Amino acid sequence: MPRPNTEESKNVDASTEAPVSDVVDVLVHVLGIEDRRETIDAGTALLGELPELDSLAVVELAVALEERFDIVIDDDDFTGDVFETVGTLAAFIHEKSRNA
C-alpha cells in the first residue's frame, strides 16, 4: 500500500528519510500497532493523535530510540516540537546521532 503524500512528509529533509523508516519500526513495536505500520509515515502526527502514545509510552519510546540509535534523549528534549510528527522525531534523532 503506498504511503500518503502529505505536506508534512514533503517538508522532511531527504537526509532524514532513512531514519524515518527506523523510527516507524521502533514506534509500532513499542506501541504494539504493527497492524497499522503501512499507514504511518513522516507526516503522521504523534502527541495527541495516536491514542496509544500516552505519557508512559513516550518514555518507553524514548528508551527504545536511545537503544536503537545509541543516543541520549535529555529531559529538555521532550517537547511538542520534537514529538509533533514522525518526521520531526526522525529529524531530531538524525541530529542527535550526528552530534553523538
PDB file as gemmi writes it, atoms N, CA and C in Angstrom:
CRYST1    1.000    1.000    1.000  90.00  90.00  90.00 P 1                      
ATOM      1  N   MET A   1       0.848  -1.174   0.000  1.00  0.00           N  
ATOM      2  CA  MET A   1       0.000   0.000   0.000  1.00  0.00           C  
ATOM      3  C   MET A   1       0.893   1.237   0.000  1.00  0.00           C  
ATOM      4  N   PRO A   2       0.703   2.163  -0.930  1.00  0.00           N  
ATOM      5  CA  PRO A   2       1.540   3.370  -0.955  1.00  0.00           C  
ATOM      6  C   PRO A   2       1.249   4.255   0.242  1.00  0.00           C  
ATOM      7  N   ARG A   3       2.254   4.982   0.639  1.00  0.00           N  
ATOM      8  CA  ARG A   3       2.096   5.888   1.774  1.00  0.00           C  
ATOM      9  C   ARG A   3       1.477   7.195   1.314  1.00  0.00           C  
ATOM     10  N   PRO A   4       0.695   7.818   2.194  1.00  0.00           N  
ATOM     11  CA  PRO A   4       0.092   9.097   1.825  1.00  0.00           C  
ATOM     12  C   PRO A   4       1.163  10.146   1.554  1.00  0.00           C  
ATOM     13  N   ASN A   5       0.905  11.012   0.599  1.00  0.00           N  
ATOM     14  CA  ASN A   5       1.825  12.082   0.265  1.00  0.00           C  
ATOM     15  C   ASN A   5       1.291  13.360   0.897  1.00  0.00           C  
ATOM     16  N   THR A   6       1.738  13.664   2.112  1.00  0.00           N  
ATOM     17  CA  THR A   6       1.230  14.816   2.844  1.00  0.00           C  
ATOM     18  C   THR A   6       2.219  15.961   2.786  1.00  0.00           C  
ATOM     19  N   GLU A   7       1.737  17.147   3.101  1.00  0.00           N  
ATOM     20  CA  GLU A   7       2.622  18.313   3.141  1.00  0.00           C  
ATOM     21  C   GLU A   7       3.739  18.111   4.145  1.00  0.00           C  
ATOM     22  N   GLU A   8       3.408  17.527   5.316  1.00  0.00           N  
ATOM     23  CA  GLU A   8       4.430  17.328   6.331  1.00  0.00           C  
ATOM     24  C   GLU A   8       5.529  16.421   5.816  1.00  0.00           C  
ATOM     25  N   SER A   9       5.156  15.352   5.118  1.00  0.00           N  
ATOM     26  CA  SER A   9       6.190  14.444   4.641  1.00  0.00           C  
ATOM     27  C   SER A   9       7.022  15.089   3.541  1.00  0.00           C  
ATOM     28  N   LYS A  10       6.447  16.018   2.791  1.00  0.00           N  
ATOM     29  CA  LYS A  10       7.211  16.735   1.772  1.00  0.00           C  
ATOM     30  C   LYS A  10       8.250  17.643   2.409  1.00  0.00           C  
ATOM     31  N   ASN A  11       7.946  18.170   3.596  1.00  0.00           N  
ATOM     32  CA  ASN A  11       8.832  19.118   4.246  1.00  0.00           C  
ATOM     33  C   ASN A  11       9.975  18.460   5.005  1.00  0.00           C  
ATOM     34  N   VAL A  12       9.990  17.148   5.103  1.00  0.00           N  
ATOM     35  CA  VAL A  12      11.059  16.463   5.807  1.00  0.00           C  
ATOM     36  C   VAL A  12      12.271  16.393   4.889  1.00  0.00           C  
ATOM     37  N   ASP A  13      13.405  16.833   5.398  1.00  0.00           N  
ATOM     38  CA  ASP A  13      14.654  16.825   4.653  1.00  0.00           C  
ATOM     39  C   ASP A  13      14.965  15.404   4.186  1.00  0.00           C  
ATOM     40  N   ALA A  14      15.460  15.270   2.974  1.00  0.00           N  
ATOM     41  CA  ALA A  14      15.761  13.950   2.411  1.00  0.00           C  
ATOM     42  C   ALA A  14      16.772  13.188   3.256  1.00  0.00           C  
ATOM     43  N   SER A  15      17.632  13.903   3.983  1.00  0.00           N  
ATOM     44  CA  SER A  15      18.636  13.227   4.802  1.00  0.00           C  
ATOM     45  C   SER A  15      18.019  12.491   5.977  1.00  0.00           C  
ATOM     46  N   THR A  16      16.752  12.766   6.286  1.00  0.00           N  
ATOM     47  CA  THR A  16      16.102  12.073   7.397  1.00  0.00           C  
ATOM     48  C   THR A  16      15.273  10.892   6.918  1.00  0.00           C  
ATOM     49  N   GLU A  17      15.223  10.640   5.611  1.00  0.00           N  
ATOM     50  CA  GLU A  17      14.353   9.586   5.100  1.00  0.00           C  
ATOM     51  C   GLU A  17      14.707   8.208   5.637  1.00  0.00           C  
ATOM     52  N   ALA A  18      15.972   7.862   5.692  1.00  0.00           N  
ATOM     53  CA  ALA A  18      16.344   6.546   6.216  1.00  0.00           C  
ATOM     54  C   ALA A  18      15.930   6.394   7.677  1.00  0.00           C  
ATOM     55  N   PRO A  19      16.204   7.380   8.540  1.00  0.00           N  
ATOM     56  CA  PRO A  19      15.775   7.232   9.926  1.00  0.00           C  
ATOM     57  C   PRO A  19      14.253   7.165  10.091  1.00  0.00           C  
ATOM     58  N   VAL A  20      13.474   7.752   9.195  1.00  0.00           N  
ATOM     59  CA  VAL A  20      12.016   7.711   9.330  1.00  0.00           C  
ATOM     60  C   VAL A  20      11.549   6.267   9.393  1.00  0.00           C  
ATOM     61  N   SER A  21      12.027   5.443   8.499  1.00  0.00           N  
ATOM     62  CA  SER A  21      11.637   4.036   8.488  1.00  0.00           C  
ATOM     63  C   SER A  21      12.039   3.344   9.786  1.00  0.00           C  
ATOM     64  N   ASP A  22      13.235   3.649  10.264  1.00  0.00           N  
ATOM     65  CA  ASP A  22      13.703   3.054  11.515  1.00  0.00           C  
ATOM     66  C   ASP A  22      12.886   3.544  12.703  1.00  0.00           C  
ATOM     67  N   VAL A  23      12.552   4.830  12.720  1.00  0.00           N  
ATOM     68  CA  VAL A  23      11.733   5.389  13.798  1.00  0.00           C  
ATOM     69  C   VAL A  23      10.346   4.753  13.778  1.00  0.00           C  
ATOM     70  N   VAL A  24       9.783   4.580  12.597  1.00  0.00           N  
ATOM     71  CA  VAL A  24       8.474   3.933  12.483  1.00  0.00           C  
ATOM     72  C   VAL A  24       8.553   2.504  13.018  1.00  0.00           C  
ATOM     73  N   ASP A  25       9.623   1.792  12.692  1.00  0.00           N  
ATOM     74  CA  ASP A  25       9.793   0.428  13.197  1.00  0.00           C  
ATOM     75  C   ASP A  25       9.752   0.399  14.722  1.00  0.00           C  
ATOM     76  N   VAL A  26      10.494   1.301  15.356  1.00  0.00           N  
ATOM     77  CA  VAL A  26      10.533   1.362  16.817  1.00  0.00           C  
ATOM     78  C   VAL A  26       9.165   1.769  17.356  1.00  0.00           C  
ATOM     79  N   LEU A  27       8.557   2.767  16.752  1.00  0.00           N  
ATOM     80  CA  LEU A  27       7.260   3.280  17.198  1.00  0.00           C  
ATOM     81  C   LEU A  27       6.189   2.190  17.193  1.00  0.00           C  
ATOM     82  N   VAL A  28       6.056   1.487  16.085  1.00  0.00           N  
ATOM     83  CA  VAL A  28       4.993   0.476  16.002  1.00  0.00           C  
ATOM     84  C   VAL A  28       5.262  -0.685  16.951  1.00  0.00           C  
ATOM     85  N   HIS A  29       6.529  -1.006  17.172  1.00  0.00           N  
ATOM     86  CA  HIS A  29       6.856  -2.077  18.114  1.00  0.00           C  
ATOM     87  C   HIS A  29       6.506  -1.665  19.547  1.00  0.00           C  
ATOM     88  N   VAL A  30       6.946  -0.477  19.957  1.00  0.00           N  
ATOM     89  CA  VAL A  30       6.702  -0.008  21.323  1.00  0.00           C  
ATOM     90  C   VAL A  30       5.204   0.139  21.594  1.00  0.00           C  
ATOM     91  N   LEU A  31       4.470   0.667  20.623  1.00  0.00           N  
ATOM     92  CA  LEU A  31       3.039   0.907  20.818  1.00  0.00           C  
ATOM     93  C   LEU A  31       2.180  -0.318  20.515  1.00  0.00           C  
ATOM     94  N   GLY A  32       2.785  -1.352  19.941  1.00  0.00           N  
ATOM     95  CA  GLY A  32       2.023  -2.552  19.609  1.00  0.00           C  
ATOM     96  C   GLY A  32       1.010  -2.330  18.503  1.00  0.00           C  
ATOM     97  N   ILE A  33       1.395  -1.504  17.521  1.00  0.00           N  
ATOM     98  CA  ILE A  33       0.471  -1.186  16.424  1.00  0.00           C  
ATOM     99  C   ILE A  33       1.054  -1.625  15.081  1.00  0.00           C  
ATOM    100  N   GLU A  34       1.667  -2.796  15.075  1.00  0.00           N  
ATOM    101  CA  GLU A  34       2.273  -3.321  13.852  1.00  0.00           C  
ATOM    102  C   GLU A  34       1.273  -3.406  12.708  1.00  0.00           C  
ATOM    103  N   ASP A  35       0.000  -3.646  13.044  1.00  0.00           N  
ATOM    104  CA  ASP A  35      -1.030  -3.760  12.008  1.00  0.00           C  
ATOM    105  C   ASP A  35      -1.283  -2.443  11.282  1.00  0.00           C  
ATOM    106  N   ARG A  36      -0.836  -1.327  11.853  1.00  0.00           N  
ATOM    107  CA  ARG A  36      -1.015  -0.008  11.229  1.00  0.00           C  
ATOM    108  C   ARG A  36       0.277   0.527  10.625  1.00  0.00           C  
ATOM    109  N   ARG A  37       1.309  -0.299  10.548  1.00  0.00           N  
ATOM    110  CA  ARG A  37       2.642   0.116  10.072  1.00  0.00           C  
ATOM    111  C   ARG A  37       2.583   0.845   8.735  1.00  0.00           C  
ATOM    112  N   GLU A  38       1.823   0.332   7.794  1.00  0.00           N  
ATOM    113  CA  GLU A  38       1.786   0.903   6.445  1.00  0.00           C  
ATOM    114  C   GLU A  38       1.090   2.261   6.381  1.00  0.00           C  
ATOM    115  N   THR A  39       0.375   2.643   7.416  1.00  0.00           N  
ATOM    116  CA  THR A  39      -0.325   3.933   7.406  1.00  0.00           C  
ATOM    117  C   THR A  39       0.484   5.030   8.088  1.00  0.00           C  
ATOM    118  N   ILE A  40       1.643   4.680   8.626  1.00  0.00           N  
ATOM    119  CA  ILE A  40       2.451   5.640   9.379  1.00  0.00           C  
ATOM    120  C   ILE A  40       3.633   6.076   8.524  1.00  0.00           C  
ATOM    121  N   ASP A  41       3.787   7.398   8.373  1.00  0.00           N  
ATOM    122  CA  ASP A  41       4.904   7.953   7.612  1.00  0.00           C  
ATOM    123  C   ASP A  41       5.405   9.210   8.299  1.00  0.00           C  
ATOM    124  N   ALA A  42       6.270   9.948   7.644  1.00  0.00           N  
ATOM    125  CA  ALA A  42       6.884  11.136   8.240  1.00  0.00           C  
ATOM    126  C   ALA A  42       5.858  12.174   8.672  1.00  0.00           C  
ATOM    127  N   GLY A  43       4.727  12.245   7.999  1.00  0.00           N  
ATOM    128  CA  GLY A  43       3.712  13.236   8.325  1.00  0.00           C  
ATOM    129  C   GLY A  43       2.732  12.816   9.398  1.00  0.00           C  
ATOM    130  N   THR A  44       2.861  11.603   9.901  1.00  0.00           N  
ATOM    131  CA  THR A  44       1.945  11.115  10.930  1.00  0.00           C  
ATOM    132  C   THR A  44       2.151  11.883  12.226  1.00  0.00           C  
ATOM    133  N   ALA A  45       1.076  12.496  12.720  1.00  0.00           N  
ATOM    134  CA  ALA A  45       1.130  13.229  13.985  1.00  0.00           C  
ATOM    135  C   ALA A  45       1.277  12.246  15.143  1.00  0.00           C  
ATOM    136  N   LEU A  46       1.989  12.652  16.178  1.00  0.00           N  
ATOM    137  CA  LEU A  46       2.240  11.780  17.322  1.00  0.00           C  
ATOM    138  C   LEU A  46       1.425  12.196  18.538  1.00  0.00           C  
ATOM    139  N   LEU A  47       1.931  13.151  19.305  1.00  0.00           N  
ATOM    140  CA  LEU A  47       1.272  13.538  20.553  1.00  0.00           C  
ATOM    141  C   LEU A  47      -0.135  14.058  20.298  1.00  0.00           C  
ATOM    142  N   GLY A  48      -1.083  13.486  20.997  1.00  0.00           N  
ATOM    143  CA  GLY A  48      -2.464  13.910  20.863  1.00  0.00           C  
ATOM    144  C   GLY A  48      -3.201  13.255  19.718  1.00  0.00           C  
ATOM    145  N   GLU A  49      -2.508  12.544  18.858  1.00  0.00           N  
ATOM    146  CA  GLU A  49      -3.138  11.910  17.700  1.00  0.00           C  
ATOM    147  C   GLU A  49      -3.130  10.389  17.784  1.00  0.00           C  
ATOM    148  N   LEU A  50      -2.072   9.816  18.306  1.00  0.00           N  
ATOM    149  CA  LEU A  50      -2.013   8.362  18.482  1.00  0.00           C  
ATOM    150  C   LEU A  50      -2.438   8.051  19.915  1.00  0.00           C  
ATOM    151  N   PRO A  51      -3.621   7.486  20.098  1.00  0.00           N  
ATOM    152  CA  PRO A  51      -4.109   7.249  21.463  1.00  0.00           C  
ATOM    153  C   PRO A  51      -3.197   6.333  22.277  1.00  0.00           C  
ATOM    154  N   GLU A  52      -2.449   5.480  21.612  1.00  0.00           N  
ATOM    155  CA  GLU A  52      -1.535   4.581  22.314  1.00  0.00           C  
ATOM    156  C   GLU A  52      -0.326   5.318  22.892  1.00  0.00           C  
ATOM    157  N   LEU A  53      -0.059   6.521  22.400  1.00  0.00           N  
ATOM    158  CA  LEU A  53       1.130   7.265  22.817  1.00  0.00           C  
ATOM    159  C   LEU A  53       0.802   8.149  24.022  1.00  0.00           C  
ATOM    160  N   ASP A  54       0.637   7.505  25.177  1.00  0.00           N  
ATOM    161  CA  ASP A  54       0.409   8.243  26.414  1.00  0.00           C  
ATOM    162  C   ASP A  54       1.763   8.566  27.052  1.00  0.00           C  
ATOM    163  N   SER A  55       1.746   9.163  28.238  1.00  0.00           N  
ATOM    164  CA  SER A  55       3.000   9.609  28.852  1.00  0.00           C  
ATOM    165  C   SER A  55       3.951   8.450  29.130  1.00  0.00           C  
ATOM    166  N   LEU A  56       3.438   7.312  29.556  1.00  0.00           N  
ATOM    167  CA  LEU A  56       4.298   6.155  29.791  1.00  0.00           C  
ATOM    168  C   LEU A  56       4.883   5.641  28.480  1.00  0.00           C  
ATOM    169  N   ALA A  57       4.075   5.612  27.438  1.00  0.00           N  
ATOM    170  CA  ALA A  57       4.548   5.147  26.133  1.00  0.00           C  
ATOM    171  C   ALA A  57       5.620   6.077  25.568  1.00  0.00           C  
ATOM    172  N   VAL A  58       5.522   7.377  25.842  1.00  0.00           N  
ATOM    173  CA  VAL A  58       6.551   8.321  25.380  1.00  0.00           C  
ATOM    174  C   VAL A  58       7.894   7.962  26.010  1.00  0.00           C  
ATOM    175  N   VAL A  59       7.874   7.647  27.296  1.00  0.00           N  
ATOM    176  CA  VAL A  59       9.114   7.261  27.983  1.00  0.00           C  
ATOM    177  C   VAL A  59       9.645   5.948  27.410  1.00  0.00           C  
ATOM    178  N   GLU A  60       8.755   4.975  27.207  1.00  0.00           N  
ATOM    179  CA  GLU A  60       9.171   3.694  26.624  1.00  0.00           C  
ATOM    180  C   GLU A  60       9.730   3.888  25.214  1.00  0.00           C  
ATOM    181  N   LEU A  61       9.098   4.764  24.449  1.00  0.00           N  
ATOM    182  CA  LEU A  61       9.570   5.064  23.103  1.00  0.00           C  
ATOM    183  C   LEU A  61      10.953   5.703  23.154  1.00  0.00           C  
ATOM    184  N   ALA A  62      11.142   6.651  24.061  1.00  0.00           N  
ATOM    185  CA  ALA A  62      12.436   7.324  24.186  1.00  0.00           C  
ATOM    186  C   ALA A  62      13.539   6.325  24.528  1.00  0.00           C  
ATOM    187  N   VAL A  63      13.267   5.426  25.459  1.00  0.00           N  
ATOM    188  CA  VAL A  63      14.261   4.415  25.842  1.00  0.00           C  
ATOM    189  C   VAL A  63      14.590   3.520  24.647  1.00  0.00           C  
ATOM    190  N   ALA A  64      13.574   3.097  23.926  1.00  0.00           N  
ATOM    191  CA  ALA A  64      13.790   2.239  22.754  1.00  0.00           C  
ATOM    192  C   ALA A  64      14.586   2.967  21.672  1.00  0.00           C  
ATOM    193  N   LEU A  65      14.293   4.250  21.470  1.00  0.00           N  
ATOM    194  CA  LEU A  65      15.034   5.039  20.480  1.00  0.00           C  
ATOM    195  C   LEU A  65      16.488   5.227  20.908  1.00  0.00           C  
ATOM    196  N   GLU A  66      16.706   5.476  22.204  1.00  0.00           N  
ATOM    197  CA  GLU A  66      18.072   5.608  22.708  1.00  0.00           C  
ATOM    198  C   GLU A  66      18.868   4.333  22.445  1.00  0.00           C  
ATOM    199  N   GLU A  67      18.242   3.190  22.697  1.00  0.00           N  
ATOM    200  CA  GLU A  67      18.928   1.917  22.487  1.00  0.00           C  
ATOM    201  C   GLU A  67      19.172   1.652  21.004  1.00  0.00           C  
ATOM    202  N   ARG A  68      18.186   1.918  20.179  1.00  0.00           N  
ATOM    203  CA  ARG A  68      18.287   1.624  18.740  1.00  0.00           C  
ATOM    204  C   ARG A  68      19.330   2.502  18.054  1.00  0.00           C  
ATOM    205  N   PHE A  69      19.364   3.792  18.431  1.00  0.00           N  
ATOM    206  CA  PHE A  69      20.231   4.743  17.732  1.00  0.00           C  
ATOM    207  C   PHE A  69      21.476   5.133  18.523  1.00  0.00           C  
ATOM    208  N   ASP A  70      21.655   4.542  19.708  1.00  0.00           N  
ATOM    209  CA  ASP A  70      22.817   4.820  20.551  1.00  0.00           C  
ATOM    210  C   ASP A  70      22.967   6.319  20.814  1.00  0.00           C  
ATOM    211  N   ILE A  71      21.876   6.914  21.287  1.00  0.00           N  
ATOM    212  CA  ILE A  71      21.857   8.338  21.621  1.00  0.00           C  
ATOM    213  C   ILE A  71      21.325   8.493  23.040  1.00  0.00           C  
ATOM    214  N   VAL A  72      21.402   9.715  23.555  1.00  0.00           N  
ATOM    215  CA  VAL A  72      20.805  10.046  24.846  1.00  0.00           C  
ATOM    216  C   VAL A  72      19.770  11.133  24.603  1.00  0.00           C  
ATOM    217  N   ILE A  73      18.551  10.885  25.040  1.00  0.00           N  
ATOM    218  CA  ILE A  73      17.485  11.879  24.939  1.00  0.00           C  
ATOM    219  C   ILE A  73      17.344  12.515  26.311  1.00  0.00           C  
ATOM    220  N   ASP A  74      17.695  13.792  26.399  1.00  0.00           N  
ATOM    221  CA  ASP A  74      17.646  14.524  27.657  1.00  0.00           C  
ATOM    222  C   ASP A  74      16.218  14.932  27.996  1.00  0.00           C  
ATOM    223  N   ASP A  75      15.989  15.221  29.266  1.00  0.00           N  
ATOM    224  CA  ASP A  75      14.663  15.672  29.704  1.00  0.00           C  
ATOM    225  C   ASP A  75      14.201  16.891  28.916  1.00  0.00           C  
ATOM    226  N   ASP A  76      15.132  17.790  28.606  1.00  0.00           N  
ATOM    227  CA  ASP A  76      14.793  19.010  27.867  1.00  0.00           C  
ATOM    228  C   ASP A  76      14.350  18.725  26.433  1.00  0.00           C  
ATOM    229  N   ASP A  77      14.635  17.526  25.943  1.00  0.00           N  
ATOM    230  CA  ASP A  77      14.280  17.167  24.572  1.00  0.00           C  
ATOM    231  C   ASP A  77      12.822  16.749  24.422  1.00  0.00           C  
ATOM    232  N   PHE A  78      12.144  16.508  25.530  1.00  0.00           N  
ATOM    233  CA  PHE A  78      10.745  16.085  25.478  1.00  0.00           C  
ATOM    234  C   PHE A  78       9.853  17.299  25.247  1.00  0.00           C  
ATOM    235  N   THR A  79       9.801  17.740  23.994  1.00  0.00           N  
ATOM    236  CA  THR A  79       8.996  18.905  23.643  1.00  0.00           C  
ATOM    237  C   THR A  79       7.967  18.529  22.587  1.00  0.00           C  
ATOM    238  N   GLY A  80       6.955  19.353  22.483  1.00  0.00           N  
ATOM    239  CA  GLY A  80       5.941  19.148  21.461  1.00  0.00           C  
ATOM    240  C   GLY A  80       6.515  19.250  20.068  1.00  0.00           C  
ATOM    241  N   ASP A  81       7.540  20.081  19.893  1.00  0.00           N  
ATOM    242  CA  ASP A  81       8.160  20.228  18.574  1.00  0.00           C  
ATOM    243  C   ASP A  81       8.848  18.941  18.133  1.00  0.00           C  
ATOM    244  N   VAL A  82       9.562  18.302  19.043  1.00  0.00           N  
ATOM    245  CA  VAL A  82      10.276  17.066  18.714  1.00  0.00           C  
ATOM    246  C   VAL A  82       9.291  15.935  18.436  1.00  0.00           C  
ATOM    247  N   PHE A  83       8.251  15.839  19.259  1.00  0.00           N  
ATOM    248  CA  PHE A  83       7.288  14.740  19.150  1.00  0.00           C  
ATOM    249  C   PHE A  83       6.031  15.138  18.381  1.00  0.00           C  
ATOM    250  N   GLU A  84       6.129  16.151  17.526  1.00  0.00           N  
ATOM    251  CA  GLU A  84       4.969  16.590  16.746  1.00  0.00           C  
ATOM    252  C   GLU A  84       4.561  15.549  15.707  1.00  0.00           C  
ATOM    253  N   THR A  85       5.511  15.099  14.904  1.00  0.00           N  
ATOM    254  CA  THR A  85       5.244  14.098  13.864  1.00  0.00           C  
ATOM    255  C   THR A  85       6.377  13.076  13.851  1.00  0.00           C  
ATOM    256  N   VAL A  86       6.165  12.007  13.132  1.00  0.00           N  
ATOM    257  CA  VAL A  86       7.233  11.025  12.947  1.00  0.00           C  
ATOM    258  C   VAL A  86       8.429  11.698  12.277  1.00  0.00           C  
ATOM    259  N   GLY A  87       8.175  12.593  11.341  1.00  0.00           N  
ATOM    260  CA  GLY A  87       9.250  13.294  10.641  1.00  0.00           C  
ATOM    261  C   GLY A  87      10.071  14.192  11.546  1.00  0.00           C  
ATOM    262  N   THR A  88       9.408  14.916  12.448  1.00  0.00           N  
ATOM    263  CA  THR A  88      10.163  15.782  13.362  1.00  0.00           C  
ATOM    264  C   THR A  88      10.964  14.947  14.345  1.00  0.00           C  
ATOM    265  N   LEU A  89      10.406  13.821  14.756  1.00  0.00           N  
ATOM    266  CA  LEU A  89      11.138  12.922  15.651  1.00  0.00           C  
ATOM    267  C   LEU A  89      12.338  12.311  14.927  1.00  0.00           C  
ATOM    268  N   ALA A  90      12.155  11.912  13.678  1.00  0.00           N  
ATOM    269  CA  ALA A  90      13.260  11.357  12.893  1.00  0.00           C  
ATOM    270  C   ALA A  90      14.357  12.396  12.675  1.00  0.00           C  
ATOM    271  N   ALA A  91      13.974  13.641  12.400  1.00  0.00           N  
ATOM    272  CA  ALA A  91      14.965  14.705  12.215  1.00  0.00           C  
ATOM    273  C   ALA A  91      15.747  14.936  13.506  1.00  0.00           C  
ATOM    274  N   PHE A  92      15.053  14.895  14.634  1.00  0.00           N  
ATOM    275  CA  PHE A  92      15.699  15.041  15.936  1.00  0.00           C  
ATOM    276  C   PHE A  92      16.703  13.903  16.161  1.00  0.00           C  
ATOM    277  N   ILE A  93      16.274  12.670  15.886  1.00  0.00           N  
ATOM    278  CA  ILE A  93      17.149  11.501  16.048  1.00  0.00           C  
ATOM    279  C   ILE A  93      18.367  11.628  15.130  1.00  0.00           C  
ATOM    280  N   HIS A  94      18.133  12.050  13.899  1.00  0.00           N  
ATOM    281  CA  HIS A  94      19.224  12.238  12.937  1.00  0.00           C  
ATOM    282  C   HIS A  94      20.239  13.250  13.472  1.00  0.00           C  
ATOM    283  N   GLU A  95      19.751  14.355  13.985  1.00  0.00           N  
ATOM    284  CA  GLU A  95      20.632  15.399  14.523  1.00  0.00           C  
ATOM    285  C   GLU A  95      21.390  14.892  15.748  1.00  0.00           C  
ATOM    286  N   LYS A  96      20.698  14.208  16.649  1.00  0.00           N  
ATOM    287  CA  LYS A  96      21.347  13.655  17.845  1.00  0.00           C  
ATOM    288  C   LYS A  96      22.443  12.661  17.450  1.00  0.00           C  
ATOM    289  N   SER A  97      22.157  11.838  16.458  1.00  0.00           N  
ATOM    290  CA  SER A  97      23.127  10.831  16.006  1.00  0.00           C  
ATOM    291  C   SER A  97      24.372  11.484  15.418  1.00  0.00           C  
ATOM    292  N   ARG A  98      24.175  12.567  14.691  1.00  0.00           N  
ATOM    293  CA  ARG A  98      25.311  13.287  14.089  1.00  0.00           C  
ATOM    294  C   ARG A  98      26.186  13.926  15.148  1.00  0.00           C  
ATOM    295  N   ASN A  99      25.570  14.363  16.253  1.00  0.00           N  
ATOM    296  CA  ASN A  99      26.309  15.063  17.299  1.00  0.00           C  
ATOM    297  C   ASN A  99      26.819  14.136  18.395  1.00  0.00           C  
ATOM    298  N   ALA A 100      26.576  12.850  18.250  1.00  0.00           N  
ATOM    299  CA  ALA A 100      26.986  11.895  19.301  1.00  0.00           C  
ATOM    300  C   ALA A 100      28.475  11.642  19.271  1.00  0.00           C  
TER     301      ALA A 100                                                      
END                                                                             
